[in-house]
Amino acid sequence: MTDPIRAFLSHATSDKAFVEKVAEQLGRAAVVFDAFEFATGDDLKQAILSGLDKAEIFVLFASRAALSSPSWTALAERAVNTRS
């Protein structure tokens, strides 16, 4: 049996409830989702990079709230560029 393809779910804090529902529908084995993977006190950048290493797919939840957040867009851009 092969491991499922894992998707890194990138989202803004304001979209967390919606993305969590998506993550729950897909299942823990199929996603890298912050609430499932990151621990309190983790270095956020390292946690994201580690999560990206575990994923084959990058899913960007680009809501209006996310796109209007300078910190979120910068972090998402850095994460993608680091792995390209």
N, C-alpha and C positions, 0 to 999 in steps of 0.2 A: 504494500500500500504506500502510495506517495504522500508526502506532506502537502497540505492545501497551499494554494497561492495566498500570500498574506498581503494585505493592503494597509499602507500607512494612511491614517485618516487625519488630515491637517485641517484645523478649524479655528475660528475665533472663539474666545470664551463665551461670548453672547450666543453662540450657536451650539454650545455643548449639549444641551438637552436633546436637540434634534439629532445631532451626530451620535449621541449615545444610543438612541433608539436604532439607528442604522447599524451601529456596532453590535448591539445585542441581537439584531436579526441575522447578521452575518455570522456571529459566534466568535468567541475569543480566539479560537485557533486560526481564524481567517483574517484577523485585523491586528494592527498595532494602533491602539487607542490610548491616549494619555491616562485615563482613569483606570485602565486595565494594566498598564505597563509601568507608569512612572510613580515613584514613591516620593512622599513628602521629604523635602530636603535634597532631592536629586539636583545635580547641576542640569538645568533645562537644556542647554545646548548639547551636552554630552548625551542626555537621555534621548533627545531627538535624533542625533546622529546614530546612536545605537539602534533606535527603532527603525530608522531608514535602512540600516544594514540588514535587519530582519525581514524587510518587506521587498516584494518584487514589483509592487504597484504603488504609486503615489496618488492619492485621491485628495484633491483640493476642494474644500467646501467654500467657494468664493461668494459669500453672501454680501449684501450691501454693507453690513456691519464689519465684516472682515476686510473688505476692500477699502473701507474708510479708516481703518486702524493702521497708522504708520508703523507701529511696532510689529504687528502681525505680518504685514506684507513684507517688511524687511527680513523678519525671521524666516518666513516661508521661502523667500528668494534666496537667502543664504543657504538654507538647507538643500534646496534643489541644486544650486550651483556647486555646492560642495560635492555632490554625488554625480554630477554630469560628467 
